[in-house]
């Protein structure tokens, strides 16, 4: 017999099956512990996924086992849905969380970190968010990640955009920027690439935009996280490390560490500082300057597009998807 309990949130009763199942064996945290985490920060967690097509990353047997990635909604899904088209041009239907109770339903399904698209369900072709993902390469640590992210925050201010930083919960920093819904995924990805290249020029030796790992050295700005169908773990999700992807103020960032935000202590922080993503939806900006930098990169530096992930269709102007060490022909011969 399956053990089921009920959680009440926002006037709804959400059934939780197997609440005592251990999800984090190292810490001894159960499924119910995860649910209680999301109850404590449901408003903030909802802000990151509200009305967005969301991939379900389901840990069915704990964090030591690989998760199930579920992009398509099941027929009897408890969520609203939206028709979508993937990069392959195949159609699909995706789940769309819209209420605080939906956050608990995601936890009930085994979701720890939440993975929304950077679009809203009423306009799936025009992102309202840029996502900057700062990851260290070997030989670089979290101190350098913070240095790069702080410089990015200043550069965003310079171009009239507001960045909202958070820990990734793993090794890096994410900075989100709300934007006006005017451009498609091609333009928003190129805007992030242009920004990252400008940051790389200003911080040589620290920041890199090199796609191929054999060429990367420094803090990699993963511009491809802004391609259609790519997702980044949103705020307040719990990573397999046991640490929360925690929003920060820019003033906090220099002294913050990933380990400052374990799931079992995060409710105290949320009660103290509140939802640090509050106001993000009212802070949408324009990306005209970044698109001007994109044109400048092509005309002055000869820098066009950069490689896309391998499962995406070949894009116009994209360089060859061949590791530099294996490339036998000049770029123009491909």
ChimeraX attribute file (.defattr): number of C-alpha atoms within 10 A of each C-alpha:
attribute: neighborCount
match mode: 1-to-1
recipient: residues
	/A:1	4
	/A:2	7
	/A:3	10
	/A:4	11
	/A:5	14
	/A:6	12
	/A:7	15
	/A:8	12
	/A:9	16
	/A:10	9
	/A:11	7
	/A:12	12
	/A:13	13
	/A:14	16
	/A:15	15
	/A:16	20
	/A:17	16
	/A:18	16
	/A:19	20
	/A:20	15
	/A:21	18
	/A:22	19
	/A:23	26
	/A:24	19
	/A:25	12
	/A:26	11
	/A:27	10
	/A:28	10
	/A:29	18
	/A:30	18
	/A:31	24
	/A:32	21
	/A:33	19
	/A:34	25
	/A:35	23
	/A:36	18
	/A:37	22
	/A:38	27
	/A:39	20
	/A:40	15
	/A:41	22
	/A:42	22
	/A:43	20
	/A:44	21
	/A:45	22
	/A:46	24
	/A:47	22
	/A:48	23
	/A:49	25
	/A:50	22
	/A:51	22
	/A:52	26
	/A:53	29
	/A:54	27
	/A:55	22
	/A:56	25
	/A:57	21
	/A:58	22
	/A:59	21
	/A:60	15
	/A:61	15
	/A:62	19
	/A:63	19
	/A:64	12
	/A:65	11
	/A:66	12
	/A:67	18
	/A:68	14
	/A:69	12
	/A:70	14
	/A:71	18
	/A:72	20
	/A:73	22
	/A:74	13
	/A:75	7
	/A:76	6
	/A:77	11
	/A:78	14
	/A:79	17
	/A:80	16
	/A:81	20
	/A:82	22
	/A:83	14
	/A:84	18
	/A:85	16
	/A:86	13
	/A:87	14
	/A:88	9
	/A:89	9
	/A:90	8
	/A:91	12
	/A:92	13
	/A:93	18
	/A:94	25
	/A:95	25
	/A:96	24
	/A:97	25
	/A:98	16
	/A:99	19
	/A:100	21
	/A:101	22
	/A:102	22
	/A:103	24
	/A:104	27
	/A:105	19
	/A:106	21
	/A:107	25
	/A:108	21
	/A:109	16
	/A:110	22
	/A:111	27
	/A:112	28
	/A:113	25
	/A:114	27
	/A:115	23
	/A:116	25
	/A:117	26
	/A:118	30
	/A:119	23
	/A:120	21
	/A:121	22
	/A:122	10
	/A:123	12
	/A:124	20
	/A:125	19
	/A:126	21
	/A:127	24
	/A:128	23
	/A:129	21
	/A:130	22
	/A:131	24
	/A:132	28
	/A:133	24
	/A:134	28
	/A:135	25
	/A:136	24
	/A:137	15
	/A:138	10
	/A:139	9
	/A:140	14
	/A:141	15
	/A:142	18
	/A:143	15
	/A:144	19
	/A:145	25
	/A:146	22
	/A:147	16
	/A:148	24
	/A:149	29
	/A:150	20
	/A:151	13
	/A:152	20
	/A:153	17
	/A:154	15
	/A:155	18
	/A:156	16
	/A:157	11
	/A:158	11
	/A:159	15
	/A:160	14
	/A:161	18
	/A:162	21
	/A:163	26
	/A:164	21
	/A:165	27
	/A:166	27
	/A:167	29
	/A:168	27
	/A:169	28
	/A:170	17
	/A:171	16
	/A:172	24
	/A:173	26
	/A:174	26
	/A:175	22
	/A:176	20
	/A:177	20
	/A:178	22
	/A:179	23
	/A:180	14
	/A:181	18
	/A:182	13
	/A:183	15
	/A:184	16
	/A:185	19
	/A:186	14
	/A:187	19
	/A:188	27
	/A:189	22
	/A:190	23
	/A:191	23
	/A:192	24
	/A:193	26
	/A:194	27
	/A:195	24
	/A:196	22
	/A:197	22
	/A:198	19
	/A:199	21
	/A:200	20
	/A:201	13
	/A:202	13
	/A:203	15
	/A:204	10
	/A:205	11
	/A:206	19
	/A:207	28
	/A:208	25
	/A:209	22
	/A:210	17
	/A:211	19
	/A:212	13
	/A:213	10
	/A:214	10
	/A:215	13
	/A:216	16
	/A:217	18
	/A:218	26
	/A:219	29
	/A:220	25
	/A:221	29
	/A:222	19
	/A:223	27
	/A:224	21
	/A:225	20
	/A:226	27
	/A:227	21
	/A:228	23
	/A:229	19
	/A:230	15
	/A:231	18
	/A:232	18
	/A:233	19
	/A:234	26
	/A:235	30
	/A:236	32
	/A:237	27
	/A:238	26
	/A:239	20
	/A:240	19
	/A:241	16
	/A:242	23
	/A:243	23
	/A:244	30
	/A:245	27
	/A:246	28
	/A:247	24
	/A:248	18
	/A:249	15
	/A:250	15
	/A:251	9
	/A:252	11
	/A:253	18
	/A:254	13
	/A:255	9
	/A:256	17
	/A:257	16
	/A:258	20
	/A:259	15
	/A:260	15
	/A:261	20
	/A:262	18
	/A:263	24
	/A:264	16
	/A:265	13
	/A:266	20
	/A:267	18
	/A:268	11
	/A:269	13
	/A:270	17
	/A:271	11
	/A:272	9
	/A:273	10
	/A:274	14
	/A:275	21
	/A:276	17
	/A:277	21
	/A:278	11
	/A:279	11
	/A:280	17
	/A:281	14
	/A:282	9
	/A:283	14
	/A:284	17
	/A:285	17
	/A:286	15
	/A:287	20
	/A:288	12
	/A:289	15
	/A:290	22
	/A:291	19
	/A:292	12
	/A:293	19
	/A:294	23
	/A:295	17
	/A:296	15
	/A:297	17
	/A:298	13
	/A:299	11
	/A:300	9
	/A:301	9
	/A:302	10
	/A:303	14
	/A:304	19
	/A:305	18
	/A:306	19
	/A:307	20
	/A:308	19
	/A:309	14
	/A:310	9
	/A:311	8
	/A:312	14
	/A:313	11
	/A:314	14
	/A:315	12
	/A:316	8
	/A:317	10
	/A:318	13
	/A:319	16
	/A:320	18
	/A:321	16
	/A:322	13
	/A:323	13
	/A:324	12
	/A:325	9
	/A:326	7
	/A:327	11
	/A:328	10
	/A:329	10
	/A:330	8
	/A:331	11
	/A:332	7
	/A:333	7
	/A:334	8
